[in-house]
Amino acid sequence: MTNIENTALYAGVDFGTSGCRLSLIDHQANQVYSQKTAYDMSVPQSPRIWWHALSVLLLACPRVFKQRLEAIAIDGTSGTLLLIDHQGEPSSPTLMYNDTRATAEAHQIAQVAPLDSGAQGGSSGLARLMWLLKNTPSPQPHHSVVHQADWVMGKLSGHFGHSDENNCLKLGYDLIKQQWPDWFHELAIPMHLLPKVHPPSTAIATLDHRVAQCFGLPLNVKVVTGTTDSIAAFIATGANKIGEAVTSLGSTLAIKFISDVPIFSATYGIYSHRLGKHWLVGGASNSGGAVLLKYFNTQQLNAMTPQLQADQPTGLSYYPLTCTGERFPFADPHKKAILTPRPVDDVTYFQAMLEGIADIEYQAYQRLIALGAAPLTKVYTMGGGSQNSAWTQIRQQKLQVNIITPPHSEAAYGSALLAQSLK
């Protein structure tokens, strides 16, 4: 056990879809403290909800840990944003990562933005900004647009108007040129509202003295730029070399792969984030665990899992989808699920679905390699599906690389690593 009284600690805070988690690590990346709290889901998410959640966690954190804190970094849901005034108070509603109202604005962006821009599509942060500017006039001029992580960072430091490269991708930031693009003028985007963009892990300021006093924190704690929740979870796994990747087996199948070159392809649903000296490339399929739950409940899946025979393939060739349409490893809005012929035995049917999803994972990595990524060397796996050892064996036989379940995959831990490696 680390002697906490004599070592520096680093904090990561994850603002997820349903709650907030705090993680503290030491200089050797040992997690010494972790706690979470749920949001009040009966009210819409807002900065007030986020700050209350963080306040609960900071007040509950033992004093011996807080006294040793050196830096803090925040991650938040990608594409969640709002407008604020000069004091950092909201001057618009908050549009969450899954808000789909800005369809007309997304269409406008599609007319002028490059196909490989992160601002394209229904999850565009830029489309949400345009919607807010059109629909939320304010008696006082808006000061800046902030993502979820940006606002919390500003609240902690008293310095608003800063963001990170990962959160800004969907806002249209050009990662190659490292600037806001010229085509923004065609959309009449008010450039003064856009944040100053930094790489993740950049120290912006120290804690605001009022915040430090309120929570019993040292005044010299550095506030560090964070990232999105999904990238923080990637960082948490420890993947850090070209050719290493993370497959997330949740409701959908999501892949992130470390590359020495960026890859952008709207055709195949592929995008890239800058990650230190490398690039994080990948995409998300519409296949995944949600398909399994469409046909079996959790109790049935748990009961059948020990009966799987990973070394005896079913010979069935499935493409598991919950509904029509696929986005990665290829984009086909008309792609239909292939889940027939259905065997009489449910265990065989279950195994064939797992084999089908494993084949999609294989195709996804092959697509990235074909577009310029280095050969795959190692896969870290996370999400609910990563706990199924038979499925892991099926995937390993298909991918022909080691598949590892990392000791950490919590986004808050990944953000703490960013705080620890501050620039």
Summary of the structure (lengths in Angstrom):
residues: 423
radius of gyration: 22.0
end to end distance: 27.6
largest distance: 67.8
contacts: 1465
relative contact order: 0.14
helix: 36%
strand: 23%
